[in-house]
Each structure stands twice: as C-alpha cells, then as structure tokens.
Amino acid sequence: MPIVNRVADLQSDIQAWRRDIHQHPELLYDVHRTAAFVADRLREFGCDEVVTGIGQTGVVGVIKGNKPAGEGLKAIGMRADMDALPVDEQTNLPYASKIPGKMHACGHDGHTAMLLGAARYLAETRNFAGDAVVIFQPAEEGGAGGAAMVKDGMMERFGIEQVYGMHNGPGIPIGSFAIRPGPIMAATDEVDLMIEGLGGHAARPHKCVDSVLVGAQLITALQSIVARSVDPLESAVISICEFHAGNARNVIPQTAILRGTIRTLTPDVRKLVEKRVREVVAGVAQITGAKIDLHYKRNYPVVNNHVAETEVASRIAKQVAGDANVLEMSPLMGGEDFAYMLEARPGAFIFCGNGDSAGLHHPAYNFNDEAIVFGTSYWVKLVEEQLAAS
C-alpha cells in the first residue's frame, strides 16, 4: 500500500509551508514566528483544540476522530521539532535562509511541514476513533524542549498513551525508512575541564606546571576509558573538541580549558564512563601537580524505542514504503531530546530517507521535498491504524 493519494495532492502546499519555515529559521525557544505559523495552520484546518505555550513556545493540536470509540487506545501523540541551528547557510537556494547566522540545517522545517500536512488530512477525514495529538516542539537543538513540554504536563493534559517521533535521514534512500527497537540514539553528556597549573617562561619549564602538557595528558588518558574500561561489545564515545590555552609562543600558560562530549547507549555504560572520567581527572591532577576542576553535566538520555511500538512503527512504514524499504538500522551516537517523551510514554522514533543529501548540521544541507509524501503518509496511517475503532 503506497502513498496516500490525498497526501500526494497536498504535496505542493506542504512544500510551500516547508520553504516558508526554511526562510525564517529560529533558535531554541525563540520560535515565535514558527509557532504562530503552526498554530494558525492548525486553526485553519479545524483542529478541535490548539494550545500554545506548552514548554514555553511549543504548540499542541488535537484532532478528534469521527468513529465510535472502542476499548483500544484513546489518544496518540506525534511530535515534530521546530527550531533551527546557528549556521550560515551555503545552499544558494531561492528559498534560502533570510536570517544571517541561522539555518534549518537539520530538517526541522521538513518535520514541521510533514506533521502539518498530516494534521490537515486528519482534520478533513477524521477516519479514526479517539484523539490524534500533534506536537510541535521548540528547542531540540540543545535546549531540551522535549523535557520542557513533558514537565508542563502535556502527556496528562492531552491523555497521550503512546508517542511517536520522526527524523529525516541523509544517506537513507527517498521512500525508505529505518528503525530499530531499544537504543537508537545515544545519551549526550558534557564535560568542562578547567586546568590551573603554574605559568612562566617557556625557557624555564622546570619552574612551571605546564597546563598545555596537563591538558594533552588528560585527553590521552580519557581516551583510554573507551579503549580499556568499556566492554568492547558496548558503545561509548569521548570527544574533547575544545582546547584553549595561552596567547604567546614563549609563555607557558597558567590555565587551560577543555570541553567535550560523551556519548553512551545504556545506563550502565553511562554510569561507568562518568565514574572513570572523574577518576582519570583526579589521577592526572595528582601526577602533574595541577588543579583540575571538572564540570560533568548529564544531558539528553538515550532514545530508547519500546519494542511493541517499534513493531507498530515498522509495520506502518512497510505499508507506506514496502517491506524491502524499511531497514533495521544500527544505533547512532547522536542525541535527540525525544528521549524525554519516550521516558514518559511508550513509543518509537523512526528515520525517513532524505536521499543523497549533505549531512545534518552541514551548511549545504537541505531537506528533500521528495520525502514529504512518505513522511506525511506514515503519520496518517499511524493514526488510522492505532486509533481504529474496535
């Protein structure tokens, strides 16, 4: 069963919405124009409820089905993210970003437009029983907007029993989906390291505690955690991506600052890595004589797909794309704050093919409009099957 015919008819409208949003990117919680655009469309479609200000600037729409309710699910949630990235766009598209330094480099414009398309179709047809809840979230890119919406009581307020998310996937063919049960994206933790040594003349290192050397030793030692402390059949990444020290070639700097990210796929490995980071930092401080202050922040949790709901998502995707075009993927070490919604309710996160595009967060990336009919059809069929009358 391929694309929903009515969704194909809506392609041009959905594409126009997507390109409008693309031209006006907004960051984190400051998505006021995008949220207003979404809320206006939902009201135009005739949604039964449109609520703004959930999780600061999130928008939730409720569409009630026309079929009599049975003993099954009463409400499911579908989530799209709205925020962009602080990136200068380099696509040269006629609808490129109009805002310098801001760009939809992760495809959230496409996510939002596809869910709007599904909302329009569902409001027209209402061929289901119960409530289809469309969730438009701010601040996925580092602001934990998903957690903010959950903390605002969204799941309870709208009676959401299951929740589903979708992301475009560069490298996955158009018309294909990818998913897996269990961990699908990593927990993302942050480390900030402040090293204080003893500065001095570069010709007299024996009178100094060289913060640069301490930082170099620390980076090397931290890499040994993944190599020698984590089970080789498990996954972990420690990447120290910033190293700031000194401003003269003949001065050993007093201080150095290191910043990085840590990615893991299970709670046990996450706990182990944090423990070992703290031990390694303390050990390097002791052997070098430097003072090292560690700030370790637990950020987004693991995106953990629930088994039953993953089977549902996979089955729906196969209806849209065909059995051969729904792939079981390996976990990704990127992070996603949809994890918070999956901690609150059972559900699943799926990837929809974006074809041979530039990678996510790249200045030449663009959401592929050919994916629209597939992602939107997935949302429509998910509602009509999960909220079918008994």
Stockholm file with secondary structure:
# STOCKHOLM 1.0

chainA/1-390         MPIVNRVADLQSDIQAWRRDIHQHPELLYDVHRTAAFVADRLREFGCDEVVTGIGQTGVVGVIKGNKPAGEGLKAIGMRADMDALPVDEQTNLPYASKIPGKMHACGHDGHTAMLLGAARYLAETRNFAGDAVVIFQPAEEGGAGGAAMVKDGMMERFGIEQVYGMHNGPGIPIGSFAIRPGPIMAATDEVDLMIEGLGGHAARPHKCVDSVLVGAQLITALQSIVARSVDPLESAVISICEFHAGNARNVIPQTAILRGTIRTLTPDVRKLVEKRVREVVAGVAQITGAKIDLHYKRNYPVVNNHVAETEVASRIAKQVAGDANVLEMSPLMGGEDFAYMLEARPGAFIFCGNGDSAGLHHPAYNFNDEAIVFGTSYWVKLVEEQLAAS
#=GR chainA/1-390 SS CCSCHHHHHHHHHHHHHHHHHHHSCCBTTCCHHHHHHHHHHHHHHTCSEEEEEETTTEEEEEEECSSCCCSSCSEEEEEEECCBBSCCCCCCCTTCCSSTTCBCCSSHHHHHHHHHHHHHHHHHHCCSSSEEEEEEESCCSSSCHHHHHHHTTHHHHTTCCEEEEEEEETTSCTTCEEECSEEEECEEEEEEEEEECBCEETTCGGGSBCHHHHHHHHHHHHHHHHHHTSCTTSCEEEEEEEEEECSSTTEECSEEEEEEEEEESSHHHHHHHHHHHHHHHHHHHHHHCCEEEEEEEECSCCEEECHHHHHHHHHHHHHHHCGGGEEECCCBSSCCTHHHHHHHSCEEEEEEECCSCCCTTCTTCCCCGGGHHHHHHHHHHHHHHHTCCC
#=GC SS_cons         CCSCHHHHHHHHHHHHHHHHHHHSCCBTTCCHHHHHHHHHHHHHHTCSEEEEEETTTEEEEEEECSSCCCSSCSEEEEEEECCBBSCCCCCCCTTCCSSTTCBCCSSHHHHHHHHHHHHHHHHHHCCSSSEEEEEEESCCSSSCHHHHHHHTTHHHHTTCCEEEEEEEETTSCTTCEEECSEEEECEEEEEEEEEECBCEETTCGGGSBCHHHHHHHHHHHHHHHHHHTSCTTSCEEEEEEEEEECSSTTEECSEEEEEEEEEESSHHHHHHHHHHHHHHHHHHHHHHCCEEEEEEEECSCCEEECHHHHHHHHHHHHHHHCGGGEEECCCBSSCCTHHHHHHHSCEEEEEEECCSCCCTTCTTCCCCGGGHHHHHHHHHHHHHHHTCCC
//
